[in-house]
């Protein structure tokens, strides 16, 4: 929380990265199965922006949408306004993206 207070005192926002899978792209722990706890901690820390990636997670459309919705709902339940950005890398996220998050990415990394 001290870091968020410092960042906010500078007039800036603070973001954090997670993944809807059990691991992030860098093989760190992801949020799968921990959405409620993670969202609560993010809110307690004063986080303003959450990017949720798609590494080591299902590519089945319905499963992916359900997993993103879990974090969206958990963040909303905290009562803190947190911008939720989902990163799916694929076109099929484009249409439902607006119902799953505040912003969404549908292309691979630019190289």
Beta strands, then each sheet from edge to edge (+ up, - down):
strand 1: 15-19
strand 2: 49-53
strand 3: 83-87
strand 4: 103-105
sheet 1: 1+ 2+ 3+ 4+
end
